[in-house]
Amino acid sequence: MTITGLLLLFIAACGGQPYIHLANEYDRESATFLKGITDRNDVTICYAKRNTTPSVISQMAAAECRRFAKIASFREQTLRTCPIATPIAAVFNCLDPAQRLQGNVR
């Protein structure tokens, strides 16, 4: 049992590079399977604290939202979405510029 704990700790400490989490990426029943998405209301970035900075995470979210002519706005951080190698999920809303200007930020 201690070996398993140490192995999990080692995997979590090493962590990979940050990436955009795509929940249904391998779901063949998904409407976007092999087609990609045409709109995005939010983006989740999975990362390990040791391998990145908040600035990099924000830039990744901004670039992804910008692909859909939207602006990234930080919503939350959670430990319930991403795998153990990159355990932290930063979730951003992708807002239309008009929503942002009107103050309709959720």
Secondary structure, 3 states (H helix, E strand, C coil): CHHHHHHHHHHHHHCCCCEECCCCCCCCCCCCCCCCCCCCCEEEEEECHHHCCHHHHHHHHHHHHHCCCCEEEEEEEECCCCCCCCCEEEEEEEECHHHHHHCCCC
